[in-house]
Amino acid sequence: MGSWFKCNILRRKAMIKKFNKIIIASSLALALLSSCSDFLDRNSLVGLSEESFWKSEQDAVMGVNTLYHANREFTNSIVIYGMMDDFTDISYQSFATGLTTGVFPANAGFYLTSWGIFFKGVYRANTALKNIPAITMSEAIKRRSMGEAKFFRGYFYFKLWDYFGGVPLYDSPINVDESYEPRNTEKEVYEFIVKDMTEAYEALPDTYDASNKGRVTKWAALAMRGKAHLWAKEYAKAAADFKELMDKSDRKLLADFHTLFRVAGNNNSEVIFDVQYIAEQGHGIATDRNYGNARGATTGSQRTRPTPQLVNAFDMEDGTAFDFANYTNAKGEPFNPNSVEDWKDEVSVRKLFEKRDPRLQQSVVVPWSTFVGRGGVTYLYKFPVANTDPNAYVPVWTNGSYAWRKFVETGSVYTLQDNMPQNFPLIRLADVLLMYAEAKNEALGAPDQTVYDAVNAVRKRVKMPDLPAGLSKEIMREKIRHERMVELAGEGQRYSDIRRWKIAKDVVDKVWMTDFNGTQIRQRGFPDHYYLWPIPQAERDVNPNLTQNPGWE
């Protein structure tokens, strides 16, 4: 986030280790402050209480900055699951099972951790919204801070709504004895989110100076309001919000797709809302460990891996679908993807990945492609894996594994395995264009030119041909869904997509995770009740008014 974020890291070492009495205090050591000038001159914060906080503009900014940290906390907790794409058909979890196999119990810590982070964020937002109005401070900063708090409260409730359905709505910081409310309906939560995002949109600026890069803008609020409308199937409203963003914001598609997912692409023209990181212990992101591979500078573990289903979904460069049934090997014979021997044919395997959608090799490391790894060496992914060749790419999983190229740094510039300075995009313009196309297509009897234009803009960036004219609403729907799968792979969007489209059971349940040569690893599971997460049992034990989602009793 520019100097605003970096300065905070330098100050952190001088901050006190213990804060008491207020929820904000637990993360002030990580707060994102707006200037470096006077922090070390502050009075000791030992014994800080709510009565001595919320007195100055700096207090207001610090309090709001804890919301960014709560959001980062959730991102950190799920990056090991490929931003949860591991729970879909396009990637899989190398180690853990849980949600991938359909056996997570209602008392699993995963659900409780997520619920706790979101409601912690809601509490912090409510505390800021209660206290900031009384502070004597710059009206512009006050307005912005209130807008940020409204945005994050709405954002955390969106995540709760997406994963858990109806949840209790709190619009003020509550005491423990006030925290026994029953669940509101999903419609009520949706309306609450829309109200917060509308008020955030009206209060937030459209851009910031370099020292405040990474703060939420009005465009992030508009995108999230449109997303809430889309999730609620209010298609005309969603399309209108996305269209306004497309027409009025300064966001532009970045020319180079691969740069979006590297440190060099931080704070680019396409990102609308992201989580910011720097290369310092405790303040980076663990993408290089979990997405990364054994030949990378930090020796990643490939905890998350792309599936053959994803790789096979990338079309040919002329826009036709890739299909093994239409593919012959270098000798003109059928290629059997479930035969280990066929995968040993270098010439034929190279041919498999030629003339494909460029996003394939910009997103995934495939056999006989190269990867610039440790020491700046260009490694070649030979298959069978050449373990003894010093110039060969050696994945963690050697029996037939694809690996992520997305979010994996090359060379040896960064060395902290769990602390890469890679900002993680949560909303970017390509996502908005595809959500607009989806909403508009669903609102109409047949797709109009604006639907084509939005999808084609995403495809043109990687030099894929335009969609053919004359598509029906149903076929366009499938084209948009396919485009979201290949464009947003590894970014965590598909898990919510397949659940809201009600196709998750069809594409996940009883499907085998396999190596690219067909070797079975484990079978997936997606029971009917997995469309919503369970209300954490520990929360129900405390609040008996919380009813459980169907199937989790």
N, C-alpha and C positions, 0 to 999 in steps of 0.2 A: 504494500500500500504506500509506496514511496517513503519519504523520510518520516512521515507520521508513524508508520509501523516500525521501521528500523530503529528509530530513536527509542521507542518503547523497549526494545530488546536490550539496548545498551543500559537503560535505566534499571531494568529488572533486577540486576545484581545488587543494586543499592536499596531495594525495597525490603520492607520488613517481611518476616515469614509467617506471622500469625495475625489474623484479623478476627474480630469477634462480633457477634450479635446480629449482623445483617447479612442477607444473602449475597449482596454485592461483594462483601469483603472477601469471600472465598476466591475470587478471581481478579482482584485488583492487581495482583502481582503480574498478571498477564494482560491487563487492560491495554487498549490501543489508544495512546494519548496523542494529542494534537500538536504539541510542540516540545522541544527539548530544554527550554531555557531555564525553568525554575524548579524542576522536580527535585533535584538534590538539595535544594534550599528549603524544601517543605519541612514543617514540624513533624516530629515522629508521629506515625499513625498507630502506635501501640495503644490499645484500648479504644480504638475508633468505634463509635456507636452511631446509630441512625440519627440521633439528635445532633451530632457534630458533623455529619455528612450532609450532602444536598444543600450546601450554603453558597456555592460559587459556580461560576460558569465551568471552571475546570472540573468540579465535582459532577456536574451534569454530563460533561463529555465523557469522563471516566465511567460513570454509571452506564451510559449508553454503550460504551465500548465493550462492556462485558457481554453484551448480546452477540457481538461478533465472535467472541470466544466460545459462547455456548454453541453457536452454529458450527464452528470449527471442531468442537468436541465431538459432535455427531459425525461429521465427515471423517474424522480420525478413526472413529469406532467402526465404521463400515467399509473403509477402503480395503480392508483385508478380504472383503467379499466382492471385489471388483465393483464397488459402489452398488452392490446387491444384484448385479447382472448374473452373478453365480447362481442365483435362485431361478434363472430363466433357462431358455434353450440355447443361448448364445455364448455362455461361458460356464465354467464349473470350478468348484473348489477342490484343490488338490488334497487338502488335509481334512478339514472339518466336514461334517455331514449336516446334521441339524435340519435346517430349512431345505436343503437340497434333496433330502430323502423322505421328507414328510413325517419326521418323528420327533420334532421339537415339542416338548410338553408346555402347558400353559405357564408353568413356573420357571421357564428358561430365563436365564439372566439377560439374554439378548433383548427380549421384549421389555424387561424392567429397566434396563439401562437406557433404551431409547425413550421410553415414556418419561423417565426421570429427567433426561436432558431437555426434552421439549417443555415439560412443565416448569423446569428451572428457568428456561428462557422466558416463558410466559410470566412467571413471577417477577423476574428482573424487569421485563418490559412494563408491567403494571406498576412496579415501584417507581420507575423513572417517570411514567405518565402521571403518577400521583404527586411527585415532589418537584419536578422541573418547573411547572407553572408559577410557583411562588418564588423562584430564584431571581434575583436582580442580575440580569445578564444581557448580552446582545440579543435583540429580538430575532435577528436572522439565525443565530446559532440555536436559540431556543426553539424556533420553528423547525429547524432542521432536526434537532434532537428529538423533538416530539414525533416528527415524521419517521425517523429511524426506529423509534420504539414501537410505533403503530405498525410499521412494516414487519418487524421481527415478531411481534405478537401474532399478526396474521399469518406469517410464514410458519411459525411453530405450530399454530393451529391447523394449517394446511397439512403439515406432515402428520399430525395426530389424526386428522380426518382421513387422509389417504390410507394410513396403515391400520387404524383402530376403528374407524367409523365415527359414530357419535361419542362425544366425550364431554365432561363437565366444562362449562364456559365460566371463566372468571375474568372480570374486567377491572378488578382492583386487587392489590396485594392483601392476601388473606392471612389470618392467624390459623394455627393448627386446628383450633376448635371450629373453624368455619370451613374446613376442607372436606366436608362430607356430603357434597352435593351429588345428586344422581346425574346420569348422562343426559346431555341434551341430544336432540335428534340430529341426524346428519344434515337436514335442511337448515336447522338453526345454526349449526357450526359453519356451513357454507355461507350463510347470510352474514355471519359475524366476520368471516374472512374478507368478504367483499367490502364490508363497511370499513374495516381497518385499512385495506389496500386503497380504497377510494380516498380516505383521509390522508394516507401516506403520500399518495400521488399528488394531492393538492399542496402538501407541505414541503416535499423534497425538491431539491434543485435537479436540473437535468444533467449537470456535470460538475466536476470539482477541479481544483487546482492540483498540481502534482503532489503536494504534501498530503493530500487527503484521498489519493487514489485508493479505490477499493470500497469506499463507503457506498451505501445503496443510493440509487437515484430514483427519480420519479418513473423512469422507464422500467426499473426492476419491479416497482409496485404495479405498474400497468400490466407488465408481463404476468405477474402472479395473479392479478385479478382476472386476466383473460384465462389463465390456466385453471383457476377455480371455476369459472364459467364452463370451460370445456369439460372438466371432470363432472360437473353437475348436468352436463348435456344441454346447457343453455347455449346452443351453437351460434345463434345470431349475435348474442352479446359477446361471446368469446371472439368471434371473427372481427367485430368492431374494435375491440381493444387491441388485438394483434395488428390490425390494419393501421390504427393510429400510431402505434409504435413504429411500424415499418415505414410510414410516411413522414413522421415528424422527428424521430430520434436521429442522433448522429451515428448510430451503429451501422457498420458495413461488414459484409463478409470478408474475412481475411483471405488473400489470394492463395496462400499456401496452406493446405489442409493440415499437413503434418506439424507445422509450426505451432498450431493451436495447442498442442499437447506436449510442448517442451518449454523449458524455462525461457527460451528466447521469445516465446509468444506471450509471456505475462503482460497483462494490461493491454491486450490488443483491441482492435476496433470492433470485434465481433462479440466479445463477452459483455453480457448485461448484468450478471450477478455471479460472483465467484467467491471462493474461500482463499485467503491469501496466506502465503507461507514464505519463510526465509531460511537460509542455510545456517541454522544455529540449533544446537541440541535442544530439543523440546519445543521447537517452533517451526519445524519443517513437517513434511508429509511422508508417509512410508510407502509411497508408490514404487520406489526403486526396489524395495524389498518384496512387496507383494505382487506387483506387476512384472518386476524385473527378473533377469535371468542370471545364470552362473557366470557368464562372460562379461557382465557389466562391471563398472568400476566398483560398485558396492556389493557385488555377488548376491543378487536377488534370489528369492526362493521360488518364484513362479507359483505363489499360493493360488493365484487366479489364472486360468488359462482359457483361451478362446476354444470353442467347440468346432468340430468339423461341420456342424449344421450352419454355423455362422460363416465359415470360410466358403462353403459351397453356395451360400446365398448371394455372394458378390457376383453380379452379372458379367457377361463379356463386355468388352469395351464398345461394341456396337449396340448395346442395350438388350440383347437377347439373353435369356436365362442360361446360366451354366448348368449343364446336366451331364453326369457321367455316361448316361445312355447315348449321348451324342458325341462322346469323346473317344478317340482312338489313340493308342500309344504311338511311339515313333515308327513302329513297323506296320501301322495301319490296323492293328488288332484291338479288340476291346480291352479296356483297362478296368481291372477289378479293384475298387478302393478298399475292399476287405481282405486283400491278399498282401501279405508282407513282401512277397517276392516282387510284385508289381511296383511297390514303392522303392525297391532297390534299383530300378531302372532310371538312372540320372536324367537321360535325355527326355524320357517320357514325363517324368515328374516336373522337370523344368517347364515343359510345354503346358502342363496343367495350369500354371500360374501366369502364363503369358497372355497378353491381350485381354486382361480382366479389368474391371473397375479399379482405377488407381488407388482407391481407398483401401483395397485389400492389403496391398503390401505397405501402405503407409500406416496401417493399423495393426498388422500381424506379421510376425516373423515366420516364414514358411520354408520348407526344405529347399535348399539350393539358392536361398537369398543370402544377403550379407548383413552383418550387424557390426557397427563400430563400437567396440567395447573397451575393456580395460587397457590403459596405455595408448588409447587412440588406434589400436590395431583393428583392421577390418577383417572380421572373422567370417568364414563361409560355412553355412549350415549344411554339412554333408549328411546324407542318410544312406545307409546306417551311420549312426553317430560315430565320429572318429575321435575317440577319447584321447588318443596319444598324439594327435596332430596339434602342435602349438598354435596353428593358424586356423583351426577348425572351431566353429561355434558348437559348444557343448551345452545343451539345455539341461536343466535340473532333471527333467524326466526324459529319458533317452529312448523309450520304446516306440515313440511316434507322436510327439507333442508339438502342437503349435504354441507360440508364445506371443505375448502382447508386445507390440512396438509402441502403441499409444502409452503416454505417460512414463516412458522409460528413457532416461537421458543417455546420450552416447558419449564416448570418450571418458576422460577422467577429471573433468572440471570439478565435480562434486563428489565427496567421499563419505558423507554421513548417511548411512544406509536408511535410517528411519526419519531423516530430516532433510528431504529434498526441498528446494525453494520453488517448487512447481505449484503455481496457483491452480486450484481445481474449479473448472467452470460448472456452475449449477444451472444457469440459463444463458444460452448464447443465441445469436440471431438465426442461425440455421434451424435451431429447435423452434423458435417462434414462427419462422416461415412455414415449417411443416405443420405446426399446430394451427396456424391460420388456414392452410390448405385443407386440413382435416375438418375444422369447424365450418368453413365455408361450404365444403363439399356436402357435409351432413345437413346444412341448412337449406340447400337447394335440391331441386329434383334431379339435376344433372350438373356436373362441374362446369363453371364458367371459365373465362380466360384467366381471371385472377388466380384461380386454383392452379392452373397449369403454370402460370408465371412464377408462383411461389415455389413449387416443386422444382421446376426447371432451373431456377436461380441456384438452388443447392447443388443440382447435378452439373451445371455449367462450370462451377468452381473447380471441379475435378475433371472437366472436359468429357463428361458423360453426355450422350445425346438427349435431346428433349423427349418427353413422353409422346407417344403417338396421339394424334388428335382423335376425337370421337369416342372417348372412353365413357362407359356408363358410370353412374354413381358408385355401383358396387365394385367395378374393376378399379376405378380411381381410389376407392377406399383401400383396396389391397396394395396398390402402388404406393400410396402414402405410408402405409404401415411398413412396407418393405423398405422404403427410403429411410424411415426413422430407425429401423433395425441396423442398417449398414452405416448410416451417418453417425449415429449416437452410440455405437457399440462401445462397451467399457465405461460409459459415463453414468450408468445407473438409471437411465430413463426407462429401459425396457421392462423392468420389474413392475413399475406402476402401470405402464402401457398395457401389458398382457392381462393384468388384473382388471383394469377399468374396461377393457374390451371384452372381458369374460372369455378369453381364449387360453388362459394359463393352464388349465387342466388339460386341454387338448394338446398343447405343445410341450408340456413338461411331464405330466404324470405317466409313470411306467416307461419313460424313455431312458435308454442307457447312455450314460456318459462313456465315451469311447476315445481311444487314441485315433489319429487320422487313418490308421490302417485297420480299423474296425475292432481292435482289441477292447473288450468290455472292462470298464473300471468299476462302476457301481450304478445301480438303478436309481433314477430319480423318483420322487414322490410329490404329488400335489393333491391332497385330499380336497373335497368340496369346501371345507371350512377354511382353507388357507387363503381365500380371497381377502379375509380380514385377519389381522393378528389378534391374539387373545388379550383381554384386559389382564395385565399382570396379576397373578394370584396374590402377591404381597400387597398390592394396592387394594385388592378386594378384601383382604384380611383386615386392613386398616379402615377402609370405607365400605361397609356392607351395603351401601346404596348403589354401588357400581355393579350393574348386571353384566353377565358374561356374554361374549359373542357366540352365536350358534355353533355347535360342534365342538366347543372347547370346554364344556362343563365337566 
